[in-house]
Amino acid sequence: MPLDKMAIGLCAFIVAAYSGLTVARNVEWRDNFTLWQDTVIKNPGSLDAHRNMARIYMERGQREAALPHLRRAVKIYPEYTWALEQLARLCTEAGLDEEAIAAYEMLLRYHPDDAHAHLALAEQYFKGNRLVEAEDHLKAALRHQPESAGAHQRLGYVYVLQERYDEASAEFRRAAELGLDEAAFHHALGTVSTSMGRNEAAVAEFRQALRAEPDRVQTWAAMAECYEKLGNAEEAVRCYNKCVELGGPLTEMA
């Protein structure tokens, strides 16, 4: 057989094989979906059915469809770690902050040593400006993971908002010792200086951050604000124009 015909035949075989696998996967998904959907209808108290329906929907990227099954799974078995974790995560992604908080709080009721849950709950509280609760959970996370640079960084931002600037600087420096990148470190110190009204010192820190990461849009935005406060409109406009050029979020998330 000529080589070109052999090549064509081989390609056709590969395409057919992959097509067959795709069809098989779709059939398998439909079969599983039908099985567990039927089980939910006939036995709405089945933990397995709700868990598997949630997993199927999550694998298909159908987050909103997965949520009711995760809620039901948690109602059936409140200590179910996987369901609580997934419910909290999906609620966070969907902007359902209060429900995410409730899920993380329930998770920590049963697993008080879960550093990740403490950290995630602290972020939720930080977003809602509930700084005392955020501080408590960040400290709890650090009790279990004392070398978490991210937790020290986040705690530093909580202290900035509480006007506890020495403590904030100490947390940022500890985060840098533990691996926080140079740009994030100097941006954080610049935030401390800005909050204290030391705008020239803040600009110096922001410039160091930008030397380490020139496209850090949050730092350009923060520096623009400093220049505005210093009455340097030309530099402020230049920084804002750089923000527009780079795009992306203009604020630093703690």
Sequence and secondary structure as in RCSB ss.txt:
>XXXX:A:sequence
MPLDKMAIGLCAFIVAAYSGLTVARNVEWRDNFTLWQDTVIKNPGSLDAHRNMARIYMERGQREAALPHLRRAVK
IYPEYTWALEQLARLCTEAGLDEEAIAAYEMLLRYHPDDAHAHLALAEQYFKGNRLVEAEDHLKAALRHQPESAG
AHQRLGYVYVLQERYDEASAEFRRAAELGLDEAAFHHALGTVSTSMGRNEAAVAEFRQALRAEPDRVQTWAAMAE
CYEKLGNAEEAVRCYNKCVELGGPLTEMA
>XXXX:A:secstr
  HHHHHHHHHHHHHHHHHHHHHHHHHHHHHHHHHHHHHHHH TT HHHHHHHHHHHHHTT HHHHHHHHHHHHH
H TT HHHHHHHHHHHHHTT HHHHHHHHHHHHHH TT HHHHHHHHHHHHHTT HHHHHHHHHHHHHH TT HH
HHHHHHHHHHHTT HHHHHHHHHHHHHTT  HHHHHHHHHHHHHHTT HHHHHHHHHHHHHH TT HHHHHHHHH
HHHHTT HHHHHHHHHHHHHH S SS   
